């Protein structure tokens, strides 16, 4: 019996295999870099409930060591203090009843030209210490509020946005702080700007802006509002370092 001729198998050419393999690895590498690029920081201290609304619309309760992503809107509940450490070493501590959004966060240690940090503060109070981006590209770090934009100069500062909800904040007069944006500067300097004007505040100075239509102004220390944080949130246990008043970027809040 004559044997049937064997059909030639259609093998995939080696060049095509190499092309597809390289493409797959490139896609994986791109996905990994995108995930890394969106990871802005981590929660390091937390005393209550902290939630994050993601850029895709989903919501999540965060805990210590949770990632904070670019596009996250962070909200603290009553009696909650939360401390976030960002990838460039900068830190923010949020007071109870606060809300802020990480509008943009771009940081690559080897590419200073790509730096860009924009934090939008919707309500409440915070203390912030700028990290490496604030040191090498201070014009690339901005804190935005409804009344004014805060620019930094290698800085540790506090900000409190009052909207009929600052009754628990102590003042020298004993009355609630007036509505508007209150700031205090511990080190470095900041600018407060809006359509009505700009003011620069240096270490030890206080500022206030009543609304987006009112010019920012420096206020006397006896009228200033200082944003304070409890030691349990402001300090790093064990190292004795944290972020707060009285020294550089690594001291108590």
N, C-alpha and C positions, 0 to 999 in steps of 0.2 A: 504494500500500500504506500502510495506516495504521501509523504508528510506534507502538511500544509505549511506554506512559508510563514514564518513568524513576522507579526506586525512590528514595525519599529515603534518603540515607545517615544512619546513626545516629551522629552525632558526639558525642563526650564533651563535656558542658557545661564551659565555661571554669571555672566555680566548682569543679567536681569535680577538674579538672586542678590547679588551684591548691591544693586541699585535699590531694591525693595528693602533690604536689611538696613542700609544706610538711612533710607527715608524713615523707617520705623524708629530707629534710634534718635533721629533728629526730632521727630514728633514727640517722643518721650522727653527728650531734653528740653524742648520748648515748653511742654506742659509743666515740667518741674520748675523751670525758671519763672513761669507765670505764677505758680503757687507761691514760690519764694518771694516774688516781688510784691504779692498782695499781703504778705504777713508783716504787719507793722510793728507788733510788740506783744507783750504778755502781761497778764495781771499778776502782780507780785504780792500785794496785800489786799485783803478784803474783810470788811466787818459786817456785811449784810447782803442784801440782794442787789446784784448788778446784772442788767440785761443788755443784750446787743441785738439791734435790728440790722441784719446784713443787707448788702447792696442788692441781693436778689429778692428782698422782701421777707425772708424768713427771720424768725426771732429765736434767740437762744439765751438761757441763763448761763452766766459765766462764773467760774470759780478761780481760785488761785492756780496759776500755771496755764489758764486758758489763753488761747491766742486771740489777739486783737487784730482785725484785718482792715485793710484800706477799704473805706466805704462804710464801716461800722458806725452806727449811732448808739452811743453808750448812755444808759440811764441808771442812776442810783435811786433806790427807794429811801424812805424816811429812815434816819439813823444809820445810813450806809455810807461808809468812806471806802473809796477804791483807789488803788495806786497802780498805774500802768508804766512799765518800762519799755521804751521804744528801742528799735534795732540800732539806732545810732548812739544810744546811751542816754538820751533825753528821758525825762520822767514827768508825769502829770498825776496829781492827786485830786480826786473829785470829792466835793462835799455832798451831804445828803440832798436829795431833791434836785440833782444836777443832770444836765443832758448836754452831750457834745458829740460831734461827728468828726471822724477822721476823713475829711473830704478827699485829701490826697496824701500819699506817703510814698515818696521815691527816695531810696538811699542805697548807694553802692559805695563801699569803702574805697574802691579803686577808680570811681568815676564821679568826681565832685560836680562835673557839669550836669549830671542828671538829678542832682538834689532838688527836692521840692516837698515841703511839708505845709499843709494847710489844715488847721483845726477850726471847726465852727462850733462856737459855744452858744447854745440856745437858751439855757437858763442855769441858775445856780452859781456855784463858785468852784474855783480850782486854784491850785498852785502848780507852777511849772518850772522846770529847769531844762534849758535847752541843751542838746547833746552836741555831737561832732558837727552835724549840719549847721547848727547855730554858730559854731566857732569858725568854720571855714567858709560858709556861705550864709551869713546872717540875713541877707535879703531874701533868702529862699525859705524862711520860716515865718509863718503868719498865723495869728489867732484872730478869727473873725467873730464879731458879735453884731446884733442888730443896730447898735448905736455907734460903734467905732471899730476900726481895725487896729490890732496891736502888732506892731513890728518890733523885732527884738535886736539887741546889741550884745549878745553873749550874756545870757540873762537868767536870773531867778526872780520870779514875780508872782503875785497873787492877783486874781481877778474875781469880782463878784458882780453878777448881773441881777439887779433887784427889779422885780415886776410885781409889786404888792405882796411879796412872799419872803421878805428878809427880816421878819420880826424877831427871830431868834439870834440875830447877829449882834454882838455887844458893840455899843458906841459910847463915847465919852459923855454924851448928853442923856443916855438912857433910853432914847426914843429909837424907833426903827430907822435904818438908813433910808434915805430918799431913793426913789426909783431912778434907775440909770446904771451906768457901769462904773464901779469903783475899782481902783488898782493900787497896789503897793509894790515897791521895787526893793528887793533885798541886795542884789548885786547886779553889776552891769547896768544896762539902761534899756528903756523901751520907748517907743513912740505910740501915741494914740492919734488916729487920723479919721476924719470923716469929711463930708462936703463942706463943713463949716470951718475947718481948720486942723492944725496939727500941733501937738505939744510933745516935747521930749522930757522924760522923767528919769532921773539918775538914782543910784542907790540911796535909800533912806527917804525917798520922796513918795508922795501920794498924788493920785489924780482922780478926776471924776468927769464924766460926760453924761448929761441928763437925757439926751435923745440924739437921734441921727441928725437933727436940725440944729443942735446946740454945739458950740465949739468946745472941744476938750480943754480942760484946765488943770493946772496944778493947784492942790489945796494944802492948807497948813497941816502939819502933823496932828494937831489937836482935833482936826476935823476929818482926818483920814480914816479909812476903814482897812484894817489888816485882816486878811484871810488866814485863819489859823487852822491847824490840823492836830489831832491827838497824837501823842508820841508813838502809840502802838502802830499807827499807819505811817507816820513820817520818818521813823527810824528803821534802819536795818539791824535787826537783833544779831548780836554776836560781833559785828564789825564796829558798832558804835557810830556808823555813818548813815546818813539819810539825806533828806532834802528839806531845808527849812531856813529860818532866819538865823543870821549870826555868822555866816561864813560863805564858802564858795558853793559850787554845785553839789557838794556832798556833805550837807549838814541838815540839821533838823528843820522841819517846816513849822 
